[in-house]
Every structure is written in structure tokens, then in C-alpha cells.
């Protein structure tokens, strides 16, 4: 995926249109450096890849979780509603605004890509990668 800011701007616009207002069912990983966000209202998922040479962010209409070798992440987010999805005005940082005041931040910064959960004060409470 091209992680040019303007490409991401349009991807985020589509993700916001499709996923804002939905409830997070679970967030998990089953492949190295890849995170999946599933929802209770739909079979569609959002997939974020933080591989250093290949940062990706996309949606899939259907996705099956592996029966083995998967791990739950950001468990506190389960059951929360996505208020809106935005992109930082000057960088490749995507913000998933939750209904409880927290944010799930996706940073697509090449080899420094990561996903962070921020509490309502803006402090990092949990991260996906180091």
C-alpha cells in the first residue's frame, strides 16, 4: 500500500464512513506485525500492518480468525464504540476516537510503525509493538 499522506487521507475518509458508530468486538493479531479490528455489527474488519518495509491500512469485507496462534490485544477497547476515524493534519497518523474519550493511534512511520492506545489524558497506556 502506498502510505502517501493524501492516499491515506482518502482511505481514512472511507474507513470513517464505513466504521464510525460501530462497536469493537475484538482486536487481535495472528500474523507478525499485523493487527485486526473486528466489529459486532458487521463481518468487515480493519487490518493494520506495521511491517517495516510494508505499512498497510485497509478493510476487508470478511475475515476469519485463526483457531490457533492468535492473541488478543487492547482488551479494554472491546465493547467500545468508534466515534470517528481521522488522520492527523500533517502526518501519517490515524486516530480512532473511542466513545469513552480514549484514542487508538495508528502510526505508519515505516520502520517505526506502531499502534498505541491513549487514555483520556493523552498518555500512552498500551502499545502493539515496542
C-alpha positions as CSV (number, residue, x, y, z in Angstrom):
1,X,0.0,0.0,0.0
2,X,1.2,3.5,-0.7
3,X,1.4,5.4,2.6
4,X,1.5,8.8,1.0
5,X,-0.4,11.3,3.2
6,X,-3.0,12.1,0.5
7,X,-3.7,8.4,-0.2
8,X,-4.1,7.8,3.5
9,X,-6.4,10.8,3.7
10,X,-8.9,9.2,1.3
11,X,-8.5,5.7,2.8
12,X,-9.3,7.2,6.3
13,X,-12.3,9.1,4.8
14,X,-13.7,5.7,3.6
15,X,-13.0,3.9,6.8
16,X,-14.7,6.7,8.8
17,X,-17.8,6.5,6.6
18,X,-18.0,2.7,6.9
19,X,-16.9,2.1,10.5
20,X,-17.7,5.1,12.7
21,X,-20.5,4.3,15.1
22,X,-19.7,0.6,15.2
23,X,-18.8,-1.4,18.3
24,X,-15.4,-3.0,18.6
25,X,-15.8,-6.8,19.1
26,X,-12.1,-7.6,19.5
27,X,-8.7,-6.6,18.5
28,X,-6.2,-9.4,17.8
29,X,-3.1,-10.4,16.0
30,X,-2.5,-13.7,14.1
31,X,0.4,-12.6,11.9
32,X,3.6,-10.9,13.0
33,X,3.3,-7.1,12.9
34,X,-0.4,-7.3,11.8
35,X,-3.4,-6.2,13.9
36,X,-7.1,-6.9,13.1
37,X,-10.0,-4.9,14.5
38,X,-13.4,-6.7,14.3
39,X,-16.8,-5.3,15.0
40,X,-20.1,-6.7,16.4
41,X,-22.4,-5.2,13.7
42,X,-20.5,-6.5,10.6
43,X,-18.2,-9.2,9.3
44,X,-15.9,-6.5,7.9
45,X,-12.6,-5.8,9.7
46,X,-9.9,-3.2,9.6
47,X,-6.4,-4.6,9.2
48,X,-3.2,-2.6,10.1
49,X,0.2,-3.9,9.1
50,X,3.3,-2.5,10.8
51,X,5.9,-4.4,8.8
52,X,8.9,-2.0,8.4
53,X,9.0,-2.3,4.6
54,X,5.2,-2.5,4.2
55,X,2.9,-0.4,6.3
56,X,-0.7,-1.1,5.4
57,X,-4.2,0.0,6.5
58,X,-7.2,-1.5,4.8
59,X,-10.7,-3.0,5.3
60,X,-11.8,-6.5,4.3
61,X,-15.5,-7.5,3.9
62,X,-15.0,-10.9,5.5
63,X,-12.1,-12.3,7.6
64,X,-11.8,-15.5,9.6
65,X,-9.8,-15.5,12.8
66,X,-7.4,-18.4,13.1
67,X,-8.3,-21.0,15.7
68,X,-4.7,-21.1,16.9
69,X,-1.8,-18.8,17.1
70,X,-3.7,-15.6,17.6
71,X,-3.5,-13.3,20.6
72,X,-6.0,-10.7,21.9
73,X,-4.7,-7.1,22.2
74,X,-6.1,-3.9,23.6
75,X,-8.8,-5.9,25.5
76,X,-10.1,-2.7,27.3
77,X,-11.3,-1.4,23.9
78,X,-13.7,-4.4,23.4
79,X,-17.3,-3.2,23.6
80,X,-16.4,0.4,22.9
81,X,-17.8,2.4,20.0
82,X,-15.7,4.1,17.4
83,X,-16.9,7.8,17.3
84,X,-14.9,8.8,14.3
85,X,-11.7,8.0,12.4
86,X,-9.4,10.8,11.4
87,X,-5.9,11.5,10.1
88,X,-3.5,14.0,11.7
89,X,-3.5,17.2,9.6
90,X,0.3,17.0,8.9
91,X,1.4,13.4,9.4
92,X,0.7,9.7,8.6
93,X,-1.0,9.1,12.0
94,X,-4.6,7.8,12.0
95,X,-6.8,8.3,15.1
96,X,-9.6,6.1,16.1
97,X,-11.6,8.2,18.6
98,X,-13.5,6.0,21.1
99,X,-16.7,6.9,22.8
100,X,-15.0,6.8,26.3
101,X,-12.5,9.6,25.4
102,X,-9.6,7.3,24.5
103,X,-7.8,7.1,21.2
104,X,-6.3,4.2,19.3
105,X,-3.4,5.8,17.3
106,X,-2.0,4.1,14.2
107,X,1.4,5.5,13.2
108,X,2.5,4.5,9.8
109,X,6.1,5.7,10.0
110,X,8.0,3.0,8.0
111,X,10.3,1.0,10.3
112,X,8.9,2.9,13.3
113,X,5.3,2.0,12.7
114,X,3.2,1.2,15.8
115,X,-0.2,1.3,17.3
116,X,-0.8,2.9,20.6
117,X,-3.8,3.2,23.0
118,X,-4.0,6.6,24.6
119,X,-6.0,7.3,27.7
120,X,-8.4,10.2,28.1
121,X,-5.5,12.5,29.2
122,X,-3.4,11.6,26.1
123,X,-0.9,9.3,27.8
124,X,0.1,6.1,26.2
125,X,-1.5,3.2,28.2
126,X,-0.6,0.3,25.8
127,X,1.3,-0.3,22.6
128,X,1.2,-3.0,19.9
129,X,5.0,-3.1,19.2
130,X,7.9,-1.9,21.2
